[in-house]
Amino acid sequence: MNSLDEKEKKLTSALEKLKNIKIDDANENELVSELKNKKKQLEIEKTELEEKYQNLQKEHEQLSQKLSDFEKKDLDKKSRHQEFSEKIDELNQETDTLLEEIDKWQM
């Protein structure tokens, strides 16, 4: 009988352990499920952020191109302004020379 009582106690103990394992497994399944949901959410957020990054890169390229165009236009404008100033200086010199010649002839 003693051996039957011991076997019964061992079986009862084993059943208790199995019950605990099942409970733990259920908790782990819930945790795994929760982690999977969080992973999916993070993947969605990652995809959205990657799309935003792509859009920002395109916008940056466009703005860089516009800035480059403005700089070229500004440089061209400055160059034309410089040429115009040089022409005016040349004309002023020619005018001075002509005025000197006129003064010489009038004397």
N, CA, C and O atoms as a GROMACS GRO file, in nm:
protein
  428
    1MET      N    1   0.080  -0.120   0.000
    1MET     CA    2   0.000   0.000   0.000
    1MET      C    3   0.083   0.125   0.000
    1MET      O    4   0.052   0.226  -0.063
    2ASN      N    5   0.191   0.113   0.074
    2ASN     CA    6   0.279   0.228   0.078
    2ASN      C    7   0.324   0.269  -0.062
    2ASN      O    8   0.331   0.387  -0.095
    3SER      N    9   0.354   0.170  -0.140
    3SER     CA   10   0.402   0.202  -0.273
    3SER      C   11   0.290   0.263  -0.358
    3SER      O   12   0.316   0.348  -0.443
    4LEU      N   13   0.167   0.220  -0.335
    4LEU     CA   14   0.055   0.280  -0.408
    4LEU      C   15   0.034   0.424  -0.365
    4LEU      O   16   0.007   0.511  -0.447
    5ASP      N   17   0.046   0.450  -0.236
    5ASP     CA   18   0.033   0.587  -0.186
    5ASP      C   19   0.144   0.676  -0.242
    5ASP      O   20   0.121   0.791  -0.279
    6GLU      N   21   0.262   0.621  -0.246
    6GLU     CA   22   0.375   0.699  -0.300
    6GLU      C   23   0.355   0.726  -0.449
    6GLU      O   24   0.381   0.836  -0.497
    7LYS      N   25   0.308   0.625  -0.521
    7LYS     CA   26   0.283   0.643  -0.664
    7LYS      C   27   0.173   0.747  -0.685
    7LYS      O   28   0.182   0.831  -0.775
    8GLU      N   29   0.071   0.740  -0.603
    8GLU     CA   30  -0.039   0.837  -0.613
    8GLU      C   31   0.012   0.977  -0.587
    8GLU      O   32  -0.025   1.071  -0.658
    9LYS      N   33   0.095   0.993  -0.485
    9LYS     CA   34   0.152   1.125  -0.453
    9LYS      C   35   0.238   1.175  -0.568
    9LYS      O   36   0.234   1.293  -0.604
   10LYS      N   37   0.317   1.084  -0.625
   10LYS     CA   38   0.403   1.122  -0.735
   10LYS      C   39   0.319   1.164  -0.856
   10LYS      O   40   0.350   1.262  -0.924
   11LEU      N   41   0.212   1.088  -0.883
   11LEU     CA   42   0.124   1.122  -0.995
   11LEU      C   43   0.054   1.255  -0.971
   11LEU      O   44   0.041   1.338  -1.062
   12THR      N   45   0.008   1.275  -0.848
   12THR     CA   46  -0.057   1.402  -0.814
   12THR      C   47   0.040   1.518  -0.832
   12THR      O   48   0.005   1.623  -0.885
   13SER      N   49   0.161   1.497  -0.787
   13SER     CA   50   0.263   1.600  -0.800
   13SER      C   51   0.292   1.628  -0.948
   13SER      O   52   0.305   1.743  -0.990
   14ALA      N   53   0.302   1.521  -1.026
   14ALA     CA   54   0.328   1.537  -1.169
   14ALA      C   55   0.213   1.610  -1.237
   14ALA      O   56   0.236   1.695  -1.323
   15LEU      N   57   0.090   1.577  -1.198
   15LEU     CA   58  -0.027   1.646  -1.256
   15LEU      C   59  -0.026   1.794  -1.221
   15LEU      O   60  -0.058   1.878  -1.304
   16GLU      N   61   0.010   1.826  -1.099
   16GLU     CA   62   0.019   1.966  -1.057
   16GLU      C   63   0.123   2.041  -1.142
   16GLU      O   64   0.101   2.154  -1.186
   17LYS      N   65   0.234   1.974  -1.162
   17LYS     CA   66   0.340   2.036  -1.243
   17LYS      C   67   0.291   2.059  -1.386
   17LYS      O   68   0.318   2.163  -1.446
   18LEU      N   69   0.219   1.961  -1.440
   18LEU     CA   70   0.164   1.974  -1.575
   18LEU      C   71   0.063   2.088  -1.583
   18LEU      O   72   0.059   2.162  -1.681
   19LYS      N   73  -0.019   2.099  -1.479
   19LYS     CA   74  -0.117   2.208  -1.477
   19LYS      C   75  -0.045   2.343  -1.477
   19LYS      O   76  -0.084   2.436  -1.547
   20ASN      N   77   0.060   2.351  -1.398
   20ASN     CA   78   0.138   2.475  -1.393
   20ASN      C   79   0.204   2.505  -1.527
   20ASN      O   80   0.211   2.621  -1.569
   21ILE      N   81   0.251   2.403  -1.591
   21ILE     CA   82   0.314   2.423  -1.722
   21ILE      C   83   0.213   2.475  -1.822
   21ILE      O   84   0.241   2.566  -1.900
   22LYS      N   85   0.094   2.417  -1.820
   22LYS     CA   86  -0.010   2.463  -1.912
   22LYS      C   87  -0.046   2.608  -1.886
   22LYS      O   88  -0.064   2.685  -1.979
   23ILE      N   89  -0.056   2.644  -1.762
   23ILE     CA   90  -0.086   2.784  -1.727
   23ILE      C   91   0.025   2.874  -1.776
   23ILE      O   92   0.000   2.980  -1.834
   24ASP      N   93   0.148   2.833  -1.750
   24ASP     CA   94   0.261   2.911  -1.796
   24ASP      C   95   0.261   2.922  -1.948
   24ASP      O   96   0.288   3.028  -2.004
   25ASP      N   97   0.231   2.810  -2.016
   25ASP     CA   98   0.224   2.812  -2.161
   25ASP      C   99   0.118   2.908  -2.210
   25ASP      O  100   0.138   2.980  -2.308
   26ALA      N  101   0.003   2.910  -2.142
   26ALA     CA  102  -0.103   3.002  -2.181
   26ALA      C  103  -0.055   3.146  -2.166
   26ALA      O  104  -0.080   3.229  -2.253
   27ASN      N  105   0.014   3.175  -2.056
   27ASN     CA  106   0.068   3.309  -2.036
   27ASN      C  107   0.173   3.341  -2.142
   27ASN      O  108   0.178   3.452  -2.195
   28GLU      N  109   0.256   3.241  -2.171
   28GLU     CA  110   0.357   3.262  -2.273
   28GLU      C  111   0.292   3.284  -2.410
   28GLU      O  112   0.339   3.366  -2.488
   29ASN      N  113   0.186   3.211  -2.438
   29ASN     CA  114   0.116   3.230  -2.565
   29ASN      C  115   0.060   3.372  -2.574
   29ASN      O  116   0.065   3.436  -2.679
   30GLU      N  117   0.007   3.419  -2.462
   30GLU     CA  118  -0.045   3.556  -2.460
   30GLU      C  119   0.069   3.655  -2.484
   30GLU      O  120   0.056   3.751  -2.560
   31LEU      N  121   0.182   3.630  -2.417
   31LEU     CA  122   0.298   3.718  -2.436
   31LEU      C  123   0.348   3.713  -2.580
   31LEU      O  124   0.379   3.816  -2.639
   32VAL      N  125   0.356   3.593  -2.634
   32VAL     CA  126   0.401   3.578  -2.772
   32VAL      C  127   0.305   3.650  -2.866
   32VAL      O  128   0.347   3.720  -2.958
   33SER      N  129   0.177   3.633  -2.842
   33SER     CA  130   0.076   3.700  -2.925
   33SER      C  131   0.088   3.852  -2.914
   33SER      O  132   0.081   3.923  -3.014
   34GLU      N  133   0.108   3.899  -2.791
   34GLU     CA  134   0.124   4.043  -2.769
   34GLU      C  135   0.250   4.094  -2.839
   34GLU      O  136   0.249   4.200  -2.901
   35LEU      N  137   0.357   4.017  -2.827
   35LEU     CA  138   0.482   4.056  -2.893
   35LEU      C  139   0.468   4.056  -3.045
   35LEU      O  140   0.523   4.143  -3.114
   36LYS      N  141   0.394   3.960  -3.098
   36LYS     CA  142   0.370   3.956  -3.242
   36LYS      C  143   0.292   4.080  -3.287
   36LYS      O  144   0.322   4.140  -3.391
   37ASN      N  145   0.192   4.116  -3.208
   37ASN     CA  146   0.114   4.236  -3.241
   37ASN      C  147   0.201   4.361  -3.238
   37ASN      O  148   0.192   4.447  -3.326
   38LYS      N  149   0.287   4.370  -3.135
   38LYS     CA  150   0.377   4.484  -3.126
   38LYS      C  151   0.475   4.486  -3.243
   38LYS      O  152   0.506   4.592  -3.298
   39LYS      N  153   0.522   4.367  -3.281
   39LYS     CA  154   0.613   4.356  -3.394
   39LYS      C  155   0.546   4.405  -3.522
   39LYS      O  156   0.605   4.480  -3.600
   40LYS      N  157   0.421   4.362  -3.544
   40LYS     CA  158   0.347   4.406  -3.662
   40LYS      C  159   0.331   4.558  -3.662
   40LYS      O  160   0.349   4.623  -3.766
   41GLN      N  161   0.298   4.614  -3.546
   41GLN     CA  162   0.279   4.759  -3.535
   41GLN      C  163   0.411   4.831  -3.566
   41GLN      O  164   0.413   4.932  -3.637
   42LEU      N  165   0.520   4.778  -3.512
   42LEU     CA  166   0.651   4.839  -3.538
   42LEU      C  167   0.690   4.828  -3.685
   42LEU      O  168   0.751   4.920  -3.740
   43GLU      N  169   0.655   4.718  -3.748
   43GLU     CA  170   0.683   4.703  -3.891
   43GLU      C  171   0.603   4.803  -3.972
   43GLU      O  172   0.654   4.860  -4.069
   44ILE      N  173   0.477   4.825  -3.933
   44ILE     CA  174   0.393   4.924  -4.002
   44ILE      C  175   0.454   5.063  -3.985
   44ILE      O  176   0.465   5.139  -4.081
   45GLU      N  177   0.494   5.095  -3.862
   45GLU     CA  178   0.555   5.225  -3.835
   45GLU      C  179   0.686   5.241  -3.912
   45GLU      O  180   0.716   5.348  -3.964
   46LYS      N  181   0.763   5.133  -3.920
   46LYS     CA  182   0.889   5.136  -3.993
   46LYS      C  183   0.862   5.166  -4.140
   46LYS      O  184   0.930   5.249  -4.201
   47THR      N  185   0.764   5.098  -4.198
   47THR     CA  186   0.730   5.120  -4.338
   47THR      C  187   0.688   5.265  -4.361
   47THR      O  188   0.729   5.328  -4.458
   48GLU      N  189   0.605   5.317  -4.271
   48GLU     CA  190   0.560   5.456  -4.284
   48GLU      C  191   0.678   5.552  -4.275
   48GLU      O  192   0.687   5.648  -4.352
   49LEU      N  193   0.769   5.525  -4.181
   49LEU     CA  194   0.886   5.611  -4.166
   49LEU      C  195   0.978   5.603  -4.287
   49LEU      O  196   1.036   5.703  -4.328
   50GLU      N  197   0.991   5.484  -4.344
   50GLU     CA  198   1.073   5.469  -4.464
   50GLU      C  199   1.013   5.548  -4.580
   50GLU      O  200   1.085   5.612  -4.657
   51GLU      N  201   0.880   5.544  -4.593
   51GLU     CA  202   0.813   5.620  -4.699
   51GLU      C  203   0.834   5.770  -4.678
   51GLU      O  204   0.862   5.843  -4.772
   52LYS      N  205   0.818   5.815  -4.553
   52LYS     CA  206   0.840   5.956  -4.523
   52LYS      C  207   0.985   5.996  -4.554
   52LYS      O  208   1.010   6.104  -4.606
   53TYR      N  209   1.078   5.906  -4.520
   53TYR     CA  210   1.219   5.933  -4.548
   53TYR      C  211   1.243   5.946  -4.698
   53TYR      O  212   1.314   6.036  -4.743
   54GLN      N  213   1.183   5.855  -4.775
   54GLN     CA  214   1.195   5.860  -4.921
   54GLN      C  215   1.140   5.993  -4.974
   54GLN      O  216   1.202   6.058  -5.060
   55ASN      N  217   1.024   6.033  -4.923
   55ASN     CA  218   0.964   6.159  -4.966
   55ASN      C  219   1.052   6.277  -4.929
   55ASN      O  220   1.068   6.370  -5.008
   56LEU      N  221   1.109   6.273  -4.810
   56LEU     CA  222   1.199   6.381  -4.768
   56LEU      C  223   1.324   6.385  -4.854
   56LEU      O  224   1.375   6.493  -4.884
   57GLN      N  225   1.374   6.270  -4.894
   57GLN     CA  226   1.491   6.266  -4.982
   57GLN      C  227   1.458   6.330  -5.117
   57GLN      O  228   1.536   6.408  -5.170
   58LYS      N  229   1.342   6.294  -5.172
   58LYS     CA  230   1.301   6.353  -5.300
   58LYS      C  231   1.284   6.504  -5.287
   58LYS      O  232   1.328   6.580  -5.373
   59GLU      N  233   1.221   6.546  -5.179
   59GLU     CA  234   1.201   6.689  -5.156
   59GLU      C  235   1.336   6.760  -5.141
   59GLU      O  236   1.354   6.870  -5.192
   60HIS      N  237   1.428   6.696  -5.073
   60HIS     CA  238   1.562   6.754  -5.056
   60HIS      C  239   1.631   6.770  -5.191
   60HIS      O  240   1.691   6.874  -5.218
   61GLU      N  241   1.621   6.667  -5.275
   61GLU     CA  242   1.680   6.674  -5.408
   61GLU      C  243   1.618   6.788  -5.490
   61GLU      O  244   1.689   6.863  -5.557
   62GLN      N  245   1.486   6.800  -5.482
   62GLN     CA  246   1.419   6.906  -5.556
   62GLN      C  247   1.461   7.044  -5.506
   62GLN      O  248   1.488   7.135  -5.585
   63LEU      N  249   1.466   7.059  -5.373
   63LEU     CA  250   1.505   7.187  -5.317
   63LEU      C  251   1.651   7.219  -5.347
   63LEU      O  252   1.687   7.334  -5.372
   64SER      N  253   1.735   7.117  -5.346
   64SER     CA  254   1.876   7.137  -5.381
   64SER      C  255   1.889   7.184  -5.526
   64SER      O  256   1.969   7.272  -5.557
   65GLN      N  257   1.810   7.124  -5.613
   65GLN     CA  258   1.812   7.164  -5.754
   65GLN      C  259   1.763   7.308  -5.770
   65GLN      O  260   1.821   7.386  -5.845
   66LYS      N  261   1.657   7.341  -5.700
   66LYS     CA  262   1.606   7.478  -5.706
   66LYS      C  263   1.710   7.577  -5.655
   66LYS      O  264   1.730   7.683  -5.714
   67LEU      N  265   1.775   7.543  -5.545
   67LEU     CA  266   1.879   7.629  -5.490
   67LEU      C  267   1.993   7.647  -5.590
   67LEU      O  268   2.043   7.757  -5.610
   68SER      N  269   2.031   7.538  -5.652
   68SER     CA  270   2.136   7.543  -5.753
   68SER      C  271   2.095   7.634  -5.869
   68SER      O  272   2.175   7.714  -5.918
   69ASP      N  273   1.970   7.621  -5.912
   69ASP     CA  274   1.920   7.707  -6.020
   69ASP      C  275   1.922   7.854  -5.980
   69ASP      O  276   1.962   7.940  -6.058
   70PHE      N  277   1.878   7.882  -5.857
   70PHE     CA  278   1.879   8.020  -5.809
   70PHE      C  279   2.021   8.076  -5.802
   70PHE      O  280   2.045   8.191  -5.836
   71GLU      N  281   2.113   7.992  -5.756
   71GLU     CA  282   2.253   8.036  -5.748
   71GLU      C  283   2.309   8.066  -5.886
   71GLU      O  284   2.381   8.164  -5.905
   72LYS      N  285   2.276   7.982  -5.984
   72LYS     CA  286   2.320   8.005  -6.122
   72LYS      C  287   2.262   8.136  -6.176
   72LYS      O  288   2.332   8.216  -6.238
   73LYS      N  289   2.132   8.156  -6.151
   73LYS     CA  290   2.068   8.279  -6.196
   73LYS      C  291   2.131   8.401  -6.129
   73LYS      O  292   2.156   8.503  -6.194
   74ASP      N  293   2.157   8.388  -6.000
   74ASP     CA  294   2.219   8.499  -5.927
   74ASP      C  295   2.359   8.527  -5.981
   74ASP      O  296   2.396   8.643  -5.998
   75LEU      N  297   2.435   8.423  -6.007
   75LEU     CA  298   2.569   8.440  -6.062
   75LEU      C  299   2.562   8.504  -6.200
   75LEU      O  300   2.642   8.593  -6.233
   76ASP      N  301   2.468   8.459  -6.280
   76ASP     CA  302   2.450   8.517  -6.413
   76ASP      C  303   2.411   8.664  -6.403
   76ASP      O  304   2.461   8.748  -6.478
   77LYS      N  305   2.323   8.694  -6.311
   77LYS     CA  306   2.280   8.832  -6.291
   77LYS      C  307   2.397   8.919  -6.247
   77LYS      O  308   2.415   9.030  -6.298
   78LYS      N  309   2.477   8.869  -6.154
   78LYS     CA  310   2.594   8.944  -6.109
   78LYS      C  311   2.693   8.964  -6.222
   78LYS      O  312   2.752   9.071  -6.237
   79SER      N  313   2.708   8.860  -6.302
   79SER     CA  314   2.799   8.869  -6.417
   79SER      C  315   2.751   8.975  -6.516
   79SER      O  316   2.830   9.056  -6.564
   80ARG      N  317   2.623   8.974  -6.546
   80ARG     CA  318   2.569   9.076  -6.638
   80ARG      C  319   2.580   9.215  -6.576
   80ARG      O  320   2.608   9.313  -6.646
   81HIS      N  321   2.558   9.224  -6.448
   81HIS     CA  322   2.572   9.354  -6.380
   81HIS      C  323   2.716   9.403  -6.388
   81HIS      O  324   2.740   9.522  -6.412
   82GLN      N  325   2.810   9.314  -6.369
   82GLN     CA  326   2.952   9.350  -6.379
   82GLN      C  327   2.986   9.395  -6.521
   82GLN      O  328   3.054   9.496  -6.540
   83GLU      N  329   2.938   9.321  -6.620
   83GLU     CA  330   2.962   9.359  -6.759
   83GLU      C  331   2.903   9.496  -6.789
   83GLU      O  332   2.965   9.579  -6.855
   84PHE      N  333   2.783   9.518  -6.739
   84PHE     CA  334   2.717   9.647  -6.761
   84PHE      C  335   2.798   9.759  -6.696
   84PHE      O  336   2.814   9.866  -6.756
   85SER      N  337   2.846   9.736  -6.576
   85SER     CA  338   2.928   9.836  -6.507
   85SER      C  339   3.057   9.864  -6.584
   85SER      O  340   3.101   9.978  -6.595
   86GLU      N  341   3.116   9.759  -6.637
   86GLU     CA  342   3.239   9.777  -6.716
   86GLU      C  343   3.210   9.857  -6.843
   86GLU      O  344   3.289   9.944  -6.880
   87LYS      N  345   3.099   9.830  -6.909
   87LYS     CA  346   3.062   9.905  -7.030
   87LYS      C  347   3.039  10.052  -6.996
   87LYS      O  348   3.079  10.141  -7.070
   88ILE      N  349   2.975  10.075  -6.884
   88ILE     CA  350   2.951  10.213  -6.842
   88ILE      C  351   3.084  10.283  -6.816
   88ILE      O  352   3.104  10.398  -6.856
   89ASP      N  353   3.176  10.213  -6.750
   89ASP     CA  354   3.309  10.271  -6.726
   89ASP      C  355   3.380  10.302  -6.857
   89ASP      O  356   3.442  10.407  -6.872
   90GLU      N  357   3.371  10.209  -6.952
   90GLU     CA  358   3.433  10.232  -7.083
   90GLU      C  359   3.371  10.354  -7.151
   90GLU      O  360   3.441  10.439  -7.207
   91LEU      N  361   3.240  10.361  -7.145
   91LEU     CA  362   3.173  10.475  -7.206
   91LEU      C  363   3.211  10.606  -7.138
   91LEU      O  364   3.229  10.708  -7.203
   92ASN      N  365   3.222  10.601  -7.007
   92ASN     CA  366   3.265  10.721  -6.933
   92ASN      C  367   3.405  10.763  -6.975
   92ASN      O  368   3.432  10.882  -6.992
   93GLN      N  369   3.493  10.668  -6.990
   93GLN     CA  370   3.629  10.700  -7.032
   93GLN      C  371   3.629  10.758  -7.173
   93GLN      O  372   3.697  10.857  -7.201
   94GLU      N  373   3.552  10.696  -7.261
   94GLU     CA  374   3.544  10.747  -7.398
   94GLU      C  375   3.485  10.887  -7.400
   94GLU      O  376   3.529  10.974  -7.476
   95THR      N  377   3.385  10.908  -7.316
   95THR     CA  378   3.324  11.041  -7.308
   95THR      C  379   3.425  11.142  -7.258
   95THR      O  380   3.434  11.253  -7.311
   96ASP      N  381   3.502  11.105  -7.156
   96ASP     CA  382   3.606  11.194  -7.105
   96ASP      C  383   3.709  11.225  -7.213
   96ASP      O  384   3.752  11.339  -7.230
   97THR      N  385   3.746  11.122  -7.286
   97THR     CA  386   3.844  11.141  -7.394
   97THR      C  387   3.787  11.234  -7.501
   97THR      O  388   3.856  11.323  -7.550
   98LEU      N  389   3.663  11.212  -7.537
   98LEU     CA  390   3.599  11.296  -7.638
   98LEU      C  391   3.586  11.440  -7.589
   98LEU      O  392   3.608  11.534  -7.665
   99LEU      N  393   3.552  11.456  -7.463
   99LEU     CA  394   3.541  11.592  -7.407
   99LEU      C  395   3.677  11.661  -7.408
   99LEU      O  396   3.685  11.781  -7.433
  100GLU      N  397   3.782  11.588  -7.380
  100GLU     CA  398   3.917  11.645  -7.385
  100GLU      C  399   3.952  11.687  -7.526
  100GLU      O  400   4.009  11.794  -7.549
  101GLU      N  401   3.916  11.602  -7.621
  101GLU     CA  402   3.943  11.635  -7.761
  101GLU      C  403   3.864  11.759  -7.804
  101GLU      O  404   3.915  11.846  -7.874
  102ILE      N  405   3.741  11.764  -7.760
  102ILE     CA  406   3.658  11.883  -7.793
  102ILE      C  407   3.719  12.007  -7.732
  102ILE      O  408   3.726  12.112  -7.796
  103ASP      N  409   3.763  11.994  -7.609
  103ASP     CA  410   3.828  12.111  -7.543
  103ASP      C  411   3.951  12.153  -7.619
  103ASP      O  412   3.975  12.272  -7.634
  104LYS      N  413   4.031  12.060  -7.668
  104LYS     CA  414   4.151  12.092  -7.744
  104LYS      C  415   4.116  12.167  -7.873
  104LYS      O  416   4.183  12.263  -7.911
  105TRP      N  417   4.012  12.123  -7.938
  105TRP     CA  418   3.972  12.184  -8.064
  105TRP      C  419   3.914  12.324  -8.043
  105TRP      O  420   3.924  12.411  -8.129
  106GLN      N  421   3.854  12.341  -7.929
  106GLN     CA  422   3.793  12.471  -7.903
  106GLN      C  423   3.898  12.574  -7.864
  106GLN      O  424   3.870  12.694  -7.874
  107MET      N  425   4.009  12.537  -7.824
  107MET     CA  426   4.110  12.632  -7.780
  107MET      C  427   4.181  12.689  -7.892
  107MET      O  428   4.271  12.771  -7.873
   0.00000   0.00000   0.00000
